[in-house]
Amino acid sequence: MKIIIAGAGKVGFELARVLSSVHHVAVIDKNAEALERLHGLIDILPVIGDVEDPETYASLFEGRADIFVAVTDSDEANLLSALIIKESITVEKILIRLRNNYFSKGTILEKLEVTGAVFPFVHSAETIRLLLKYPEANNVKRLSGSAARLISIEVDNPDFEKKPIARFESESVKIVGMERNKQFIIPSGNESIMHGDLLYFLGQGKVVEKLYSRLDLKMPPRIRYAVVFGAHHLGLEIAKVLTEEAVKVKVIEKDLELCKRASEVLQEKALVINSHYDEAILYKEENLLEADMVIMSGSHDEENIVRSLQAKEYGIPKVVAINNEKKYYELMHRLGIIVARGPRSTAYYDLLGMIASRSVISEKHFCGGRGIILSRKIYPKSALIGKDWGAFTRHSSVWLLEKSGVVIAPTDGIFLEEGDMIFVIVSVENEEQGKIWISSL
């Protein structure tokens, strides 16, 4: 395909890096230095120009492209470029990133003939809603195109220690990974759990919840009171989610103007506190020690990590940090911080899913990036339809099938149908081998 990306920032770079390996990609930006760096790393067509100028597009790909993706930091520029490119060249699909959720409610996108839009701040905040729905969970991940959830639970209940893993599985829920002593393990099914183990369940959320109930006594059975550090755009979206779920909310922000804006947006649904929250006494003065959950919503991972460790030191049961840079993801995980994907990563994965929605393989990293779930959806006319699920060759990994929302292990006499989803769970060291296995079906 011929793909045009407007914006050479972090999201544009990641999209170009992945897509350029199999597609013809052009990247547009005013910043010549950024484009030069990008071109030096990956095989793209760099275009120095204004995404709001029709002449920028005139000579690209001889006037025809399959996909246009607008990911600049400006909503106005992304919207306007979507209009201009439609008038400048022939393009089949237009995708854009937007900060303001307002555009999802009006008719502007329809009028501009935008194929799809992602709202990463809203989507990042929605990960917090999942943690509210499963308060005892260490983390919860959605899987694209699946009704199943990947839910992690830490073992902190002496009544369950030394119990076999099978005790916490069912016909429709499987434990697909575990972390013990900082090592990631693909379970064989014969292990017994130990204190401090982190177990990864795959299955429908409410079914999983029944199996792991009270496995971790540290976690609150319900989130009643939460604190959000930061009142920028993401912090406000998270606070909105919390108030919608009837959670008592306090927002801590050191910038007075941001506090005023937060008070206007949240009205009286949350208490907004203006404070330089690097002072430890804040936890006692503002009664933050009673919180069930604390969320660090800042855009700087180093600050989020430090404040998360401080919150854990004070005994807050559920500490969540927004992860903005991939390089800090594993560190956050190893420090016992619950990691929520930031807006940039959310935008990247959401857009990539739209671009390759019918691709053979999707992947989801977990356990600090050391475990990977590879999935393959069975679409209409697939050669896999009608094949016996029990007949596939197995390898040293976990293979599961989701059929009608139920996750099942390899079984003879179950035939693959349109809409089914195949999962292969591997360690990061076996990622390429796993992709070969699932691609060769």
GUTIMAR-58634 format. One record per residue (C-alpha): x, y, z. Coordinates in steps of 0.5 Angstrom, whole numbers. Layout:
- xx:yy:zz
- X:Y:Z
...
//
This chain:
- xx:yy:zz
- 0:0:0
- 2:7:-1
- 1:11:6
- 2:18:8
- 4:20:15
- 3:28:17
- 7:29:23
- 14:26:24
- 13:26:32
- 14:20:36
- 7:17:34
- 9:19:27
- 16:16:27
- 13:9:30
- 8:8:25
- 13:10:20
- 18:5:23
- 13:-1:23
- 9:0:16
- 15:2:12
- 18:-5:12
- 12:-8:8
- 9:-1:5
- 11:5:1
- 11:11:6
- 12:18:6
- 12:23:12
- 11:30:12
- 13:35:17
- 16:42:17
- 22:40:21
- 27:38:17
- 32:36:22
- 26:31:25
- 25:28:18
- 33:27:17
- 33:23:23
- 27:19:21
- 30:18:14
- 37:16:17
- 33:10:21
- 28:8:16
- 26:7:9
- 21:13:8
- 20:18:3
- 21:25:7
- 17:31:5
- 19:38:8
- 12:42:8
- 6:44:11
- 1:39:12
- -4:45:11
- -2:47:4
- -5:43:-2
- 2:44:-6
- 5:39:-1
- 1:33:-3
- 1:35:-11
- 7:30:-13
- 6:25:-8
- 5:18:-10
- 3:21:-17
- -3:23:-14
- -6:17:-11
- -5:14:-4
- -9:8:0
- -8:11:7
- -7:18:10
- -6:19:17
- -5:25:21
- -2:25:27
- 1:32:29
- 0:35:36
- -5:40:33
- -13:38:32
- -14:44:28
- -8:42:23
- -10:34:23
- -17:36:21
- -15:41:16
- -10:36:13
- -16:31:12
- -20:36:8
- -14:39:4
- -11:32:2
- -18:30:0
- -18:36:-5
- -11:35:-7
- -10:27:-9
- -14:21:-9
- -14:17:-2
- -18:11:0
- -18:12:7
- -17:18:12
- -15:17:19
- -13:22:24
- -11:23:32
- -15:28:36
- -14:31:43
- -21:34:44
- -27:29:45
- -32:34:43
- -30:32:35
- -33:25:37
- -40:27:38
- -41:32:33
- -42:31:25
- -35:34:23
- -31:28:22
- -37:25:18
- -37:32:14
- -30:31:12
- -31:24:10
- -26:22:16
- -25:14:16
- -23:13:23
- -21:18:29
- -17:16:35
- -18:20:42
- -12:17:46
- -13:21:52
- -20:18:52
- -18:11:51
- -12:12:56
- -17:14:61
- -21:8:60
- -16:3:62
- -17:6:69
- -24:4:68
- -22:-3:67
- -18:-3:74
- -24:0:77
- -29:-6:74
- -23:-11:77
- -21:-8:83
- -17:-14:86
- -13:-14:79
- -6:-12:78
- -7:-10:71
- -13:-11:66
- -11:-11:58
- -16:-11:53
- -15:-16:47
- -17:-13:40
- -22:-16:37
- -24:-21:43
- -29:-21:48
- -23:-24:53
- -19:-20:58
- -12:-21:60
- -12:-20:68
- -6:-21:72
- -7:-22:80
- -1:-22:85
- -1:-28:90
- -2:-25:97
- -6:-30:101
- -3:-35:105
- -9:-40:105
- -8:-41:97
- 0:-41:97
- 2:-48:95
- -4:-50:91
- -4:-52:84
- -5:-47:78
- -10:-52:76
- -14:-50:82
- -15:-43:79
- -17:-45:72
- -23:-47:69
- -26:-50:62
- -26:-43:59
- -20:-39:63
- -13:-41:63
- -7:-38:66
- -2:-36:61
- 4:-34:64
- 7:-33:71
- 12:-28:74
- 16:-31:80
- 22:-28:83
- 22:-23:77
- 23:-29:72
- 17:-30:67
- 15:-37:66
- 10:-40:61
- 7:-45:66
- 6:-52:64
- 0:-53:68
- 4:-57:74
- 6:-52:78
- 4:-50:85
- 3:-42:86
- 8:-39:91
- 7:-32:95
- 9:-26:91
- 7:-30:84
- 4:-26:79
- -1:-30:75
- -4:-28:68
- -11:-30:67
- -14:-30:60
- -22:-31:59
- -28:-27:60
- -27:-22:65
- -33:-24:70
- -31:-31:70
- -24:-30:71
- -26:-25:77
- -29:-31:81
- -23:-35:80
- -18:-30:83
- -23:-27:88
- -19:-26:95
- -12:-29:92
- -9:-22:93
- -11:-19:100
- -7:-13:99
- -12:-10:94
- -19:-7:96
- -25:-11:94
- -28:-4:91
- -25:3:89
- -28:8:93
- -23:14:94
- -18:15:89
- -13:21:88
- -10:24:81
- -4:27:81
- -4:32:75
- -9:36:72
- -7:37:65
- -11:34:59
- -10:26:61
- -11:28:69
- -18:31:67
- -20:25:63
- -18:20:68
- -22:24:74
- -28:24:69
- -28:17:69
- -27:16:76
- -33:21:78
- -37:17:73
- -36:11:77
- -38:14:83
- -31:14:86
- -29:20:91
- -24:24:87
- -18:29:89
- -14:32:84
- -7:35:86
- -4:40:81
- 1:45:82
- 0:50:77
- -6:55:79
- -9:56:72
- -9:48:71
- -13:48:78
- -18:53:76
- -19:50:69
- -20:43:73
- -25:46:77
- -29:49:72
- -29:42:68
- -30:37:74
- -35:42:77
- -37:40:84
- -36:32:83
- -28:32:85
- -24:36:90
- -18:40:86
- -12:42:91
- -7:47:89
- 0:44:92
- 7:43:90
- 6:36:91
- 13:34:92
- 12:35:100
- 11:28:104
- 7:32:109
- 1:33:103
- -1:26:104
- -3:27:111
- -5:34:111
- -10:32:105
- -12:25:108
- -9:22:102
- -7:16:106
- -14:13:106
- -14:13:98
- -15:6:95
- -12:8:89
- -7:13:87
- -6:15:79
- 0:19:77
- -2:22:70
- 4:26:68
- 8:26:62
- 15:25:65
- 16:18:67
- 21:19:71
- 17:24:76
- 11:19:75
- 16:13:78
- 19:17:84
- 12:19:86
- 9:12:85
- 14:9:89
- 13:15:95
- 5:13:94
- 7:5:95
- 12:7:101
- 6:10:104
- 2:4:104
- -3:6:98
- -6:-1:96
- -7:1:88
- -1:5:85
- -2:7:78
- 3:11:73
- 2:13:66
- 7:10:62
- 10:15:56
- 16:12:54
- 17:5:52
- 24:5:55
- 21:6:62
- 15:0:61
- 19:-6:64
- 22:-1:70
- 16:1:72
- 13:-6:72
- 19:-9:76
- 18:-4:81
- 11:-6:82
- 8:0:79
- 1:-2:75
- 3:1:68
- -3:4:64
- -1:6:57
- 0:13:55
- -4:17:50
- 2:17:45
- 2:9:45
- -5:9:45
- -5:13:39
- 0:9:36
- -3:2:37
- -10:4:36
- -8:7:29
- -4:1:27
- -10:-3:29
- -14:1:24
- -9:1:18
- -8:-7:19
- -15:-9:22
- -15:-15:17
- -8:-17:18
- -6:-24:20
- -3:-23:27
- -4:-18:32
- 0:-18:39
- 0:-15:46
- 6:-15:50
- 5:-16:58
- 9:-18:64
- 14:-12:63
- 14:-13:55
- 17:-20:57
- 11:-24:55
- 7:-24:48
- 0:-26:46
- 0:-27:39
- -7:-27:36
- -10:-29:29
- -18:-27:27
- -21:-32:23
- -24:-28:17
- -29:-30:12
- -27:-35:7
- -21:-36:11
- -17:-43:9
- -18:-45:17
- -25:-45:17
- -27:-52:18
- -21:-55:20
- -20:-59:27
- -17:-55:33
- -15:-61:36
- -11:-63:30
- -6:-57:30
- 2:-59:32
- 3:-56:39
- 10:-52:41
- 13:-50:48
- 8:-45:48
- 1:-44:50
- -4:-45:45
- -12:-43:46
- -18:-41:42
- -23:-36:43
- -30:-39:40
- -36:-35:42
- -33:-31:47
- -30:-37:51
- -23:-39:51
- -21:-46:50
- -15:-51:50
- -13:-55:44
- -19:-60:43
- -21:-65:38
- -27:-65:35
- -28:-57:35
- -28:-54:28
- -26:-47:27
- -31:-42:25
- -31:-35:22
- -30:-30:28
- -26:-35:32
- -19:-32:35
- -13:-36:36
- -8:-34:41
- -1:-36:42
- 3:-34:48
- 10:-34:48
- 16:-31:52
- 19:-25:48
- 25:-29:46
- 21:-34:42
- 17:-28:39
- 19:-29:32
- 18:-37:32
- 11:-35:35
- 10:-31:29
- 12:-36:24
- 8:-42:28
- 1:-37:28
- 3:-35:21
- 4:-42:18
- -3:-44:20
//
